[in-house]
Amino acid sequence: AQKITQTQPGMFVQEKEAVTLDCTYDTSDQSYGLFWYKQPSSGEMIFLIYQGSYDEQNATEGRYSLNFQKARKSANLVISASQLGDSAMYFCAMREGTNAGGTSYGKLTFGQGTILTVHP
Amino acid sequence: DVKVTQSSRYLVKRTGEKVFLECVQDMDHENMFWYRQDPGLGLRLIYFSYDVKMKEKGDIPEGYSVSREKKERFSLILESASTNQTSMYLCASSLFAGGLGNEQFFGPGTRLTVL
């Protein structure tokens, strides 16, 4: 079973509008972390935002916010006031807290990604 | 400014060749990772290392090996390159201590083509 699912292969948004990129996750751990990364066409991965499973408030970083719904196991990224430079691939990722046998070590599991295109 | 560098941005190799992809980080991070990225599949973990000379298999280790002789350097080795190893390879590093929130810092990627 997929641990991270991003169901939107591609999304389009008009400049200055808000857009939500979906992410659902699957884990039996109580302690875990959720990340969003941006990958522009140049290829580098840029960290955007982090949400811990015990965080009561939704994480926010500038124009990025994470709509965390724990019961639904969803961690959607909301980008407000879209800009042309937001056009990129976006990845959702999860770090589980399991450390049995010392094998966690900060591994991330990534979703398939969503390509966002911002139209002028 | 934190940095992860990879030895090549683009690489073309022939089937059967031994291929070395090098990754260096200057952040004194304990953890280092190698991923491959393919369309529709996201990033998949090949191998990771949590200390010098220590390594663990990821989700898709077959056909690959790794080496970590120094803390700052993590090498991915394709013992005998095959066409199905044509992909984008991304290296990352992160701190070991500090909890779940430690982000991974990524290199620029190496686009490998095996002919």
HADDOCK unambig.tbl for C-alpha pairs under 7 A between the chains (distance, minus, plus):
assign (segid A and resid 32 and name CA) (segid B and resid 100 and name CA) 6.60 0.50 0.50
assign (segid A and resid 33 and name CA) (segid B and resid 100 and name CA) 5.72 0.50 0.50
assign (segid A and resid 33 and name CA) (segid B and resid 101 and name CA) 6.38 0.50 0.50
assign (segid A and resid 43 and name CA) (segid B and resid 108 and name CA) 6.07 0.50 0.50
assign (segid A and resid 43 and name CA) (segid B and resid 109 and name CA) 6.63 0.50 0.50
assign (segid A and resid 44 and name CA) (segid B and resid 106 and name CA) 6.81 0.50 0.50
assign (segid A and resid 44 and name CA) (segid B and resid 107 and name CA) 6.53 0.50 0.50
assign (segid A and resid 44 and name CA) (segid B and resid 108 and name CA) 4.67 0.50 0.50
assign (segid A and resid 44 and name CA) (segid B and resid 109 and name CA) 6.83 0.50 0.50
assign (segid A and resid 45 and name CA) (segid B and resid 106 and name CA) 5.83 0.50 0.50
assign (segid A and resid 50 and name CA) (segid B and resid 101 and name CA) 6.76 0.50 0.50
assign (segid A and resid 95 and name CA) (segid B and resid 100 and name CA) 6.65 0.50 0.50
assign (segid A and resid 97 and name CA) (segid B and resid 100 and name CA) 6.84 0.50 0.50
assign (segid A and resid 105 and name CA) (segid B and resid 50 and name CA) 6.55 0.50 0.50
assign (segid A and resid 105 and name CA) (segid B and resid 96 and name CA) 6.46 0.50 0.50
assign (segid A and resid 106 and name CA) (segid B and resid 96 and name CA) 6.94 0.50 0.50
assign (segid A and resid 110 and name CA) (segid B and resid 42 and name CA) 6.18 0.50 0.50
assign (segid A and resid 110 and name CA) (segid B and resid 43 and name CA) 5.76 0.50 0.50
assign (segid A and resid 111 and name CA) (segid B and resid 42 and name CA) 5.60 0.50 0.50
assign (segid A and resid 112 and name CA) (segid B and resid 40 and name CA) 5.42 0.50 0.50
assign (segid A and resid 112 and name CA) (segid B and resid 41 and name CA) 4.90 0.50 0.50
assign (segid A and resid 112 and name CA) (segid B and resid 42 and name CA) 3.94 0.50 0.50
assign (segid A and resid 113 and name CA) (segid B and resid 42 and name CA) 5.81 0.50 0.50
